Amino acid sequence: MPLSRWSKRHEKTFGKKKEKWNGNFRLPPKPECYFTKVKGQCRWCGNMILNEDGSVNGRKSWHKECATQYMIIYHSREQRAQVFKRDSGVCNHCGISRGRWDVDHVKPLVEQKGVSEDNIDWSYYAMENLQTLCKKCHKAKSKSEVHLRSNVKDKRLKSRGIGRYNPKKIIGDTGRYNINKFIEDK
């Protein structure tokens, strides 16, 4: 169940046409069923919402779990509230509970940059991929991920035939960032 309430800032899209995704990896495309015109159909998963007796509930448009998942992905206030509820503001790296903390993606979202709409890995946006880090640890982790952002840029330039592409900027044999390397370096 979402911790924050719906407000006027939430765009009303019920029954509108599906909009074309602009490629922003921080805000993934919404599913086809999000723009449904059918009452009683979940706007996230597309399944019908049923009452206890098995009949379709025509008054609801979301399952509780689906509404929470949607809010975590598209609304940072809800994301922070859910992570704080789970971690109580304790840094997952150093274990210190300070007043200031950040929500961090364990697998960085920048790895989803340039991925087509059909190939998006939704685990990058899930609650299991979010962690609490104090400002100091978050800064260190972000600094260690700079090679990822430059690698994505190099790949884009290579695809256009511009600039140099250096494959040695990727850590490891798999070509993915290793979070354990960050922890060992600390």
Disulfide bonds with the S-S distance in Angstrom:
none
